[in-house]
Amino acid sequence: MGSLPGQLQQCRMAAVVGICCLMLVACGKKSGDQPVASNSQVVAHIGSEVVTTQELDNEFRWANIPVNRQNDPDNIKKVLSDLVLRKYLLQQALNSKLDREPKVLLDVLRSREQVLASAFLTRQAAAAAAGKADVDEYIAKNPLKFSGRKFLTLEQIVFRLGPDSQTVIDANKDAKTLDEVDQQLTSAGLPHGRQMAVLNSGEIPQDILATIEAKKADGVFFVRSGPNGLFFKIKEEQSRPLEGEAAGDVARQLIRADALKAETGLASMTANIEAKYEGEYAKIMVGQGDTTPDGKK
């Protein structure tokens, strides 16, 4: 392991030198050298930069502003102002030669990789577009998201998880009321908040929903949510079926999300199979009992 810092430094230097060479070629073209858009496409000038209608449309897409609201003066003002600010700051950064700093170059390359990787996965997932039969099958297999969808109104107590949290969690595993939980948390000196919330049955894992259904009448439930712990009790249940065209739209979105997740998983597996790690990194990335793609331990 003694050689790892030296290898890291060499890798960083080689990467930075290579990146700088590539980026300096690209940066040889000043912002003023960009293709000149026709006047009909230009919506603003900011120094040597221009803002085109295509860029503005793309910003509307990023902001999730629907087409029928893109002519709204308030939306145009907000989006165009943000875009002009970004162009202005870009010029200031270039004038300060920030585009030649190794860390900045690495961040730029990282952003490029992320955008292209996301675009590739999205295209792969979209290639298997769901037809009507696929949508109907998905809706039939997921009744809790559609015909059997319910909204659960609940009262909850939220607190930050910490070293002493498990004691309180164990002490309240058979609690019947949130008042009991409230008293336990207060006695333990754990800050917490009590509030109402609504859950959509379509967003709850089926096994958890089954547990809730089994003891919702007199049960207090506990779940972990990121850094927080939540004790909650069901106060009301309403049937809210999702049907017709709205159900079809949601089903298509969920199918696309599942396809994207599957493509990401496949890409991750393929990348790890094809990757060849060097030196100490091979020992770190390949477990002692595993083998590398070439069959070596």
Protein Blocks (a to p, Z undefined) as FASTA:
>chain_A
ZZmmmmmmmmmmmmmmmmmmmmmmmmmpcfklpccddfklpgbdehjbccdfklmmmmmm
mnopafklmmgmklmmmmmmmmmmmmmmmmmmmmnommmgfklmmmmmmmmmmmmmmmmm
mmmmmmmcccfklmmmmmmmmmmlmmmpccdddddddddddfklmmmmmmmmmccbfklm
mmmmmmnopacddddddddfklgcfklmmmmmmmmmmpccdddehjbccddddfbdcddd
dehjllmmmmmmmmmmmmmmmmmmmmmmmmmmmpccehjllmmmpcfkbccfkopZZ
